[in-house]
Amino acid sequence: MTCPPVLEVANLSKTFTLHLLGAREIVALNDVSFALAEGEFLALTGRTGAGKSTLIKTLLHYNRPTGGSVRYRRADGTVLTLADLPVIDLIALLEGEIGYVSQHLSVVPRVGALDLMIEAALHDDRARAEAEALALFERLCLPEALAPVYPVTFSGGEKQRFNLGLTLMRHPRLLILDEPTAALDPATREVVIDLLADLKVAGTSTIAVLHDRVAVDRLADREIEINDGRIMAETPICRKEETVL
Ligand SMILES: Nc1ncnc2c1ncn2[C@@H]1O[C@H](COP(=O)(O)OP(=O)(O)OP(=O)(O)O)[C@@H](O)[C@H]1O
């Protein structure tokens, strides 16, 4: 018996209207449909400006879709249609079992990195949260000296790993990543790829916008290529170690 998908995106569209430019319209996403299997790692690829970030922001309802629907299946089998959720429930979902790691830092100012991570934990055990946060610091090769520092002062690559760590404090079962390795040198990129690979083994379902071919080849089960806001190609990825002889 095959598992029902964790996420079903049906005919999703997004048109931006530029009101200050005579209501000019930009069709950023056009009739995109796909499903994400439980535990699957899906890579979204495509040229710059193709609509990849718009796709993930729209499927999460950070952008209000122009058309289409997104259905998310919880661990207990309940299926939620995101557009029908009261805002408070949508926020709880996006700050809990669905984790979104954007390319940008968005945190409370003048709070140190470690405290932000401790606050992000979904439980009230501060000592446990601190231990979890420090373990993530180490796993992400963030120097412990940065723990009390405001993340706004971090380098691009440090911010990127901090963003990931912050989201992982909540142990999301569905992870949505926007270019998680973009600002990283090759060695640090390996650190992040290894962590994402371990999360995949642990059963996390993931959608990641990736320009990084190494990351696609190491992590993805399937690649969807976006162009002009549409799906151009959908390719299963077969790794050597998975090939049955
Ligand atoms: N809020 C917005 N208002 C107007 N246009 C937007 C908005 N967000 C995105 N766009 C436009 O939608 C198109 C797709 O942008 P998007 O950021 O999704 O591309 P992308 O594939 O993620 O690109 P990149 O790889 O460069 O990050 C672009 O033409 C962009 O200018």
The ligand as an SDF file (V2000), in Angstrom:
LIG
                    3D

 31 33  0  0  0  0  0  0  0  0999 V2000
    6.2470   40.4100   -4.6960 N   0  0  0  0  0  0  0  0  0  0  0  0
    6.4330   40.4600   -6.0090 C   0  0  0  0  0  0  0  0  0  0  0  0
    5.8840   41.4400   -6.7620 N   0  0  0  0  0  0  0  0  0  0  0  0
    6.0550   41.4900   -8.0840 C   0  0  0  0  0  0  0  0  0  0  0  0
    6.7760   40.5890   -8.8000 N   0  0  0  0  0  0  0  0  0  0  0  0
    7.3420   39.5890   -8.1220 C   0  0  0  0  0  0  0  0  0  0  0  0
    7.2120   39.4660   -6.7020 C   0  0  0  0  0  0  0  0  0  0  0  0
    7.8910   38.3610   -6.3040 N   0  0  0  0  0  0  0  0  0  0  0  0
    8.4150   37.8280   -7.4170 C   0  0  0  0  0  0  0  0  0  0  0  0
    8.0980   38.5530   -8.5110 N   0  0  0  0  0  0  0  0  0  0  0  0
    8.4790   38.2740   -9.8950 C   0  0  0  0  0  0  0  0  0  0  0  0
    8.1280   36.9280  -10.1800 O   0  0  0  0  0  0  0  0  0  0  0  0
    9.1150   36.3280  -11.0170 C   0  0  0  0  0  0  0  0  0  0  0  0
    9.6340   35.0670  -10.3590 C   0  0  0  0  0  0  0  0  0  0  0  0
   10.4280   35.4390   -9.2240 O   0  0  0  0  0  0  0  0  0  0  0  0
   11.0160   34.3750   -8.2090 P   0  0  0  0  0  0  0  0  0  0  0  0
   11.6360   35.1150   -7.0860 O   0  0  0  0  0  0  0  0  0  0  0  0
    9.9690   33.3790   -7.8910 O   0  0  0  0  0  0  0  0  0  0  0  0
   12.1320   33.6740   -9.1290 O   0  0  0  0  0  0  0  0  0  0  0  0
   13.1890   32.5560   -8.7260 P   0  0  0  0  0  0  0  0  0  0  0  0
   13.0490   31.4360   -9.7070 O   0  0  0  0  0  0  0  0  0  0  0  0
   13.0770   32.2010   -7.2940 O   0  0  0  0  0  0  0  0  0  0  0  0
   14.5570   33.3330   -9.0160 O   0  0  0  0  0  0  0  0  0  0  0  0
   16.0180   33.2590   -8.2980 P   0  0  0  0  0  0  0  0  0  0  0  0
   16.6010   31.9230   -8.7010 O   0  0  0  0  0  0  0  0  0  0  0  0
   16.7410   34.4120   -8.9360 O   0  0  0  0  0  0  0  0  0  0  0  0
   15.8380   33.4230   -6.8150 O   0  0  0  0  0  0  0  0  0  0  0  0
   10.1750   37.3800  -11.2610 C   0  0  0  0  0  0  0  0  0  0  0  0
    9.9340   37.9720  -12.5130 O   0  0  0  0  0  0  0  0  0  0  0  0
    9.9700   38.3800  -10.1300 C   0  0  0  0  0  0  0  0  0  0  0  0
   10.3400   39.6780  -10.5320 O   0  0  0  0  0  0  0  0  0  0  0  0
  1  2  1  0
  2  3  1  0
  2  7  2  0
  3  4  2  0
  4  5  1  0
  5  6  2  0
  6  7  1  0
  6 10  1  0
  7  8  1  0
  8  9  2  0
  9 10  1  0
 10 11  1  0
 11 12  1  0
 11 30  1  0
 12 13  1  0
 13 14  1  0
 13 28  1  0
 14 15  1  0
 15 16  1  0
 16 17  2  0
 16 18  1  0
 16 19  1  0
 19 20  1  0
 20 21  2  0
 20 22  1  0
 20 23  1  0
 23 24  1  0
 24 25  2  0
 24 26  1  0
 24 27  1  0
 28 29  1  0
 28 30  1  0
 30 31  1  0
M  END
$$$$
